[in-house]
Amino acid sequence: MILLRSTIFNLVFYGATALACLLCLPSLLLPRKGVFFVIHAFVYTVHFFEKYILGLTYEVRGAENLPQDGSYIVAAKHQSPYETMKLHILFKDPAIVLKKELLSIPLWGRFLARTNPIAIDRKQGKEAMNQVVDGAKRVKEENRAIVIFPQGTRVYPWQTIKDKPYKSGIVRMYTETSMPVVPLALNTGLFWPRKSWIKRPGKVIFQFMPPVRAGMDAETFTKTLQDQIETTTEALQQEALATNKYLVPPTRPQEA
């Protein structure tokens, strides 16, 4: 049943994505508010497919920890495409830190560009770090939330910070903008694993923790952020595994 549901969803999802990019292409000529209407319609439609085809939904915990005024940074765990499609549901108008090459994806990249993200060119080395900081300062003036994945890429649920350490971009943003950083833990990788055809039913948990205020030195900040995100993510994974019979415990592949 899970394989059948996953197959139906994947066909519907990829087909609907391609169709939406084509049919909504003229909307790129609209003001930014009009483009956002199209983006929101798409992400809510995908959630509808997830809920009624896969039996997959989500719960948000700790929303009260999000600052009500001013710009702030959300440092999020990144395990799956699932959370990337929820960012425009969880936040009003987020600026997502992403790889510049994503903007070059045919059609879809044009819509992504209109969200006004913080796009960085990793090939530029140290200059890429300046792009992160400059982008964060720009978004701070726009009074928008920033979402960054501190490990810089999607990780499997079994991977630790030794496998995928936190990168220095989040530290530079924190120290040079004085914005509060809200840690975000999640367990999406158990339900929608990266590079997997199979998606599993259940309830994903997004958990926001109290913001880390400005003033910490870089080392203390990094340790605080890592401890909060990694510990809470592990707890959410164990909670899901204990209550959902469809999930498979994450295991590290054996090396050849």
C-alpha positions in Angstrom: 0.0 0.0 0.0 2.8 2.4 0.8 4.5 1.7 -2.5 1.2 2.3 -4.4 0.5 5.5 -2.5 4.0 6.8 -3.1 3.9 6.0 -6.8 0.5 7.7 -7.2 1.8 10.8 -5.3 5.1 11.0 -7.2 3.3 10.9 -10.5 0.8 13.5 -9.4 3.4 15.7 -7.7 5.9 15.8 -10.6 3.1 16.1 -13.2 1.4 18.9 -11.3 4.7 20.7 -10.8 5.6 20.7 -14.5 2.0 21.7 -15.4 1.9 24.5 -12.9 5.3 25.9 -14.1 4.0 26.1 -17.6 0.5 27.3 -17.0 1.5 29.9 -14.4 4.4 31.3 -16.4 2.5 34.5 -17.4 2.1 35.2 -13.7 5.8 36.1 -13.6 4.8 39.4 -15.2 2.6 40.2 -12.2 3.7 42.3 -9.2 5.5 40.3 -6.5 2.2 39.9 -4.5 0.6 38.2 -7.5 3.5 35.8 -7.9 3.3 34.9 -4.2 -0.4 34.1 -4.6 0.6 31.5 -7.3 3.4 30.1 -5.1 1.1 29.8 -2.1 -1.6 28.1 -4.2 1.0 25.6 -5.3 2.4 24.7 -1.9 -1.1 24.3 -0.4 -2.1 22.1 -3.3 1.0 19.9 -2.7 0.0 19.7 1.0 -3.5 18.6 -0.1 -1.9 15.8 -2.2 0.3 14.8 0.7 -2.6 14.6 3.1 -5.1 12.7 1.0 -2.8 10.5 -1.1 0.1 9.8 1.3 -1.7 10.3 4.6 1.1 12.7 5.5 0.5 15.9 7.5 2.4 18.0 10.0 2.3 19.7 13.4 4.0 22.9 14.5 5.3 23.2 18.1 6.9 26.2 19.7 5.5 28.8 17.3 5.3 31.2 20.2 9.1 31.3 20.1 9.1 33.1 16.8 9.7 36.9 17.3 6.6 39.0 16.6 8.5 42.1 15.5 11.5 42.7 13.3 13.7 40.4 11.2 15.1 37.2 12.6 17.0 34.1 11.4 15.6 30.5 11.5 18.4 27.9 11.6 16.6 24.7 10.4 17.6 21.1 10.1 17.3 20.0 6.5 16.5 16.3 5.9 13.9 16.3 3.0 12.2 18.3 0.2 9.2 18.2 2.5 10.3 21.2 4.7 11.3 23.3 1.7 7.7 23.2 0.5 6.4 24.2 3.9 8.5 27.3 4.3 6.0 29.5 2.5 3.3 28.1 4.8 5.3 28.4 8.1 6.4 31.9 7.3 4.8 34.9 5.6 7.6 36.0 3.3 10.8 34.2 4.1 14.2 34.9 2.4 15.7 31.4 2.0 19.5 31.0 1.8 20.2 28.8 -1.2 22.6 27.8 -4.0 22.6 30.3 -6.8 22.4 27.5 -9.4 18.9 26.7 -8.3 17.7 29.9 -9.9 18.9 28.5 -13.2 16.5 25.5 -13.2 14.1 25.9 -16.2 10.8 27.6 -15.3 10.8 26.6 -11.6 13.9 28.7 -11.0 12.1 31.8 -12.3 9.5 31.5 -9.6 12.1 30.9 -7.0 14.0 34.0 -8.0 10.8 36.1 -7.5 10.7 35.1 -3.8 13.8 37.3 -3.5 16.0 34.7 -1.7 19.6 35.0 -0.5 21.4 33.3 -3.4 25.1 32.4 -3.0 27.7 31.2 -5.5 29.6 28.5 -3.6 32.3 28.5 -6.3 33.4 32.0 -5.2 34.8 30.8 -1.9 35.3 33.6 0.6 33.1 35.9 -1.6 30.2 33.5 -1.1 30.4 34.2 2.6 30.2 37.9 2.0 27.1 37.3 -0.2 25.5 35.5 2.8 26.2 38.4 5.1 25.2 41.1 2.6 22.0 39.3 1.8 21.2 39.0 5.5 21.7 42.7 6.1 19.5 43.5 3.0 16.7 41.2 4.3 17.0 42.7 7.8 16.1 46.1 6.3 13.1 44.5 4.5 11.9 43.2 7.9 11.6 39.6 6.7 12.5 36.3 8.2 15.6 34.5 7.0 15.7 30.7 6.7 19.1 29.0 6.5 20.1 25.3 6.7 23.3 25.5 8.8 24.7 22.2 7.5 24.4 23.5 4.0 22.6 20.5 2.5 20.1 17.8 3.2 21.2 15.1 5.6 20.0 11.6 6.3 18.4 11.0 9.7 21.4 8.8 10.7 24.0 11.4 9.9 25.6 13.4 12.7 27.5 16.7 12.8 30.7 14.6 12.3 29.3 13.6 8.9 27.9 17.0 8.0 29.3 19.7 10.3 27.6 23.1 10.7 29.1 25.6 8.3 30.3 29.1 9.2 27.6 31.0 7.3 25.1 30.9 10.1 27.8 32.2 12.5 28.7 35.1 10.3 25.1 36.0 9.9 24.6 35.9 13.7 27.7 37.9 14.7 27.4 40.6 11.9 23.7 41.3 12.0 22.8 40.9 15.7 19.6 39.2 14.7 18.1 36.5 17.0 18.4 33.0 15.7 15.5 30.6 16.2 16.6 26.9 16.0 14.2 24.6 14.1 14.3 20.8 14.6 12.2 18.4 12.6 11.9 14.7 11.7 10.9 15.0 8.0 13.6 12.5 6.8 11.8 9.6 8.3 8.6 10.3 6.3 10.1 11.7 3.0 13.7 10.5 2.8 16.1 12.2 0.5 16.6 10.4 -2.8 13.8 7.9 -2.1 10.7 7.0 -4.1 8.9 5.9 -0.9 7.0 8.4 1.2 5.4 7.2 4.5 2.2 8.3 6.2 2.1 10.0 9.6 2.6 13.4 11.2 5.8 15.4 10.7 6.8 17.6 13.6 8.4 21.0 13.2 9.6 22.4 16.6 10.8 25.9 17.1 13.0 26.6 20.1 13.6 29.8 22.0 15.7 32.3 20.1 19.4 32.6 20.7 19.9 36.3 21.3 22.8 38.4 20.1 25.9 38.6 22.2 27.4 35.1 22.3 30.9 34.5 20.9 31.1 32.4 17.8 32.2 29.2 19.5 29.5 29.3 22.2 26.9 30.2 19.7 27.8 27.3 17.4 27.7 24.8 20.3 24.4 26.1 21.6 22.8 25.9 18.2 24.1 22.5 17.4 23.1 21.1 20.8 19.5 22.4 20.6 18.9 21.4 17.0 20.5 18.0 17.1 19.2 16.9 20.5 15.6 18.0 19.7 15.7 16.4 16.2 16.8 13.1 17.7 14.0 13.3 20.3 11.4 14.0 17.5 12.7 11.1 15.5 12.5 8.7 18.5 9.0 9.9 19.2 7.9 9.3 15.6 9.5 5.8 15.5 7.7 4.9 18.8 4.3 5.9 17.6 4.3 5.2 13.9 4.4 1.5 12.7 5.1 2.6 9.1 8.5 4.2 9.8 11.8 2.5 9.4 14.6 3.2 11.9 17.5 5.1 10.2 20.7 3.1 9.8 24.1 4.0 8.5 24.9 2.1 5.3 27.7 -0.4 5.7 30.8 0.6 3.9 32.0 -1.7 1.1 
